[in-house]
Amino acid sequence: MSLVARHLEANGLPTVIIGSARDVVEHCGVSRFVFTDFPLGNPCGPPYHRDIQRSVVAMALDLLSSASAPRTTITAPFTWEDPDWRGRYGRVDPARREELLEIGRQRRVRMAAMRPRGTTNEA
């Protein structure tokens, strides 16, 4: 998304990124960034917390009109409802490792069967 924002900016369309992967987004050099310290996939806040979500979007719109320098980052003043989310986010229980590997293998087989002949996603 950050690279898309840079492309749009280069072509005259102002953008604001709302996101959680601060290191990645800032490394890409977006013009305006609202950093939210939330788990990936939840850039505007917890599900059903409309007050937080509206505030984050309002911050982004304000930043769009008020940023006075390139690469402007602001940090949303909100915290995730579970303060220990980082310890569990993306964690794989070793007891489920083999099961998850098999699910991934089955998915790759299904996806390969859906690809047109002669194409591949291999790098």
Secondary structure, DSSP 8 states (H G I E B T S, - for coil): -HHHHHHHHHTT----EEES-HHHHHHHT-SEEEE--S-TT-TT-STT-HHHHHHHHHHHHHHHHH--SSSEEEE-S---SSTTHHHHTT---GGGHHHHHHHHHHHHHHHHHHS-TT-----
